[in-house]
């Protein structure tokens, strides 16, 4: 079972990706919020919360599925390869967030093929008038093509366990909650803050650092293995 550090790392990844979340989900959150009378504060908060619970629940289901696949691929050097892929995706996410390199958009375009079939279903639950509608809409919106989610899924797959991967994705979803939740309640102010160039760069550098840390262990292990193999070959030669 992964250490609590894995869950904490996933939570921090979601927290740091808040600037990206605002761009992806901020629009629907603002629309959901502003569709209610301004005096209905309690009801507004409840619907926004239900939406986010649905979204995070979808992340958890994705994590379970990727955990199964990760378990199948973890044999031999598969675990190290999964970790390398996760690290590279995290670095790509940081570059994307800072607008230094947008190669991750190609991965999002691949996810768009599935999203085209899911998005029309959301019309059945709008305008949102009940908690169940908000929950269902959030569950659908959790499948929105998103490089940040894909990076988190790659990190979750490293656990090679469906339960652990599901928990990692739930932790990631909870990390995104402050930004997405607040985007529905404090939409304009929060969006203005997170769209500041320096703020986005700061978050991006943190995610890149997380990606480098994720890469370090498998690359160091491969280097150690190669060195050990070289020593064994040298001894055998003598």
N, C-alpha and C positions, 0 to 999 in steps of 0.2 A: 504493500500500500504506500502511495507517495507520502512524503513528509508533509506536515502542515505548510511548510515553505512553498510547496507546489501550488497549494490552494491560494496562499497569500500572493504568490507571484502572478497567478491568473487574475486575482482581484485587482492588483496594482496595474496589470496590463489593461483591464477594462477601464480603470480610473484614468490612466494616462491617455487612453484613446477617446476620452470625452469630446475632444475637439472634432474628431471624425464622426462620432455618434451624432453630434448636433447637426452636421451637414446631411447625414443619411436619414435620421429619424426626426430631426427637429421640426420639419414641415408638418408631418402628420400629427405630432404632439401639439403643436401650436393650433392646428385646425381643430383637433379634438377639444382643446381647452377653450378656444374662443367660440365654439359652437354653443357653449352653455352660457346662461345669463351670468353677468359678472357678480351678482349677489349670491350665486349658488356655489360658494367657495368649497364647502365640505363635499358636495357632490362632485365637483370638478376634481378635487384631489383624489377621491375614491376611484373615479373612472380612469384617471391617469395611472394610478397604482395598479389597477386591474389590467390595463393595457401592458404595463411593464412586466407584470407577473406572467402574462401569456407569452411575451417575447422571451423572457428568461427561461420559461419552461421549454420552449422550442430549442434554445441553446443546449439545455440539458439533454434532450432527446438526441440531438446531433452528436453530443459528446459520447453518449452510450453507443451509438452506431460506429463512431470513429474508434472508440475503445475496442470494439469487437474486431474491426479491421486491423487496428494496431497490434492486437494480440496475435492475429494470424501472421502478421509481417515481422514480428519481433524475434523470430528465430535466427540464430547465427549472428550476422552483423546487422540484421534488420533494425534492431533497436537504435544502434548508433546512426544509421541512415535516417531514421525517422527524426531523431534529435537534430541532425544537420539540416534536414528540410525545414523543421520548425524554426531553427535559428535563422536560416536564410529568409524565411517568410517574415519573421519579426523585423529583421533589418530592412527588408523591402517595405514593410509597413511604416517604419520610422521615416524612411526616405520619402514615401508617399505622403505622409502626414505633413512633412516640412515642405513638400512640393519641390524636392530636389530630384526625384526620379519617380515617374508614375507607371512603372512597369507592372505594378500590381493590378492595374486596370484590366490587363488581359485576363487575369484570373477571375475578376469580377464579371467580365463579359461571358465567360464560360458558365458562371452561375446564373447569368441572365436568361439562359435558355430554359431553365427550370422555373425561374421567377415569372416568365411570361404566362405560364399555366396557373400559377398560384395567385398572382396579383388580382385577376378579375373576381376571384372569390371574395375579396375584401369588400366589394360593393354590396354584398348581402348584409353586411354589418354596419353600414353607414347610412344616415348619420347615427352616431353612437348615442343611445339613450339609456342603456342598461349596463350593469357590470359584466354580464355574460357577453354582450356584444363587444365591449372593450377587451375582455379576455381573449375572445376568439380573434379579434382583429390583431391584437398583439402577437398571438400565436402564429398567425399568418405572416405578419411583418418580420418575425424572427428569421424567416427564410430569405429576406432581402439580400441580394448579392453584396457582400461586404468584405473587403480585404482584411479588416481587423478581426472579424469573426473567423475567417479562414485561417488566419495566423494563430488564433487561440485554439482552433480545432486541431491544427497540426501539433501544437504544444500538448494538447490533451491526449492525442493519439500516442504520444511517447509513453504514457503510463501503461499502455498495452492491456488495460483492464476496463471493461465497460462501466463499472460502478465508479471507479476512480476518475475516469475521463468525464463521466456525467457530472460528478461533483466539481471537477475543475471548471467545466463550462458554466455551471451554476454560479461558482465563485466569480468567474469572469463577468457573467451577466450582472451580478450584484455590483461589481465594480463600475459597470456602465450606468447603473441606476441613478446616481446623483446627477450626472449631466443630462441624461434623457428625461428624467423626472422633472428636473428644474427647467428644462427647455419648454415644458408645457405650462409651467407656473411663472417662471421668470424669463420667458422666451427671449425678449429683445436684449435685456441686459447681459444674460449669460452668453448669448450668441456673439454679441459685440466683444466680450472679453476673450472667448475662445478663438475668435477669428483674428485676433492680434497676431502679427507675424512672429514676434518674439516668443509669445506664449506657446504657439504651435511648434516652434523650433525647439523650445525647452522640452516639451513632451516628446517630440520626435527623437531627440538625442537620448532621452531616458529609455525609450522603446528599443532604439538601436543598441544601447548598452545591454539591455536585457537579451537581445538577440545574440550579441557577442558572447555573453555569459552562457547562453544555451548551447552555442557552438563549441565552447571551450572544452568541455568534458569529452565528447566523442573524438575530437581532433587530437587532444592530448593523449587519449587512450590509444588511438591509431598510431601516433608517433612512438609511444612506449612499446606497443606491440611490434612495430617495424624494427625498433632498435633491439628488442629482445631476440627477434628472429635473426637479425644480422649477427648478434653475438653468438647465438647458437650455431649458425652456419660457420662463423670464424673458428669456433672451438672444434667443430667437426672436421674442418679442413686440416687443423693442426693434429 
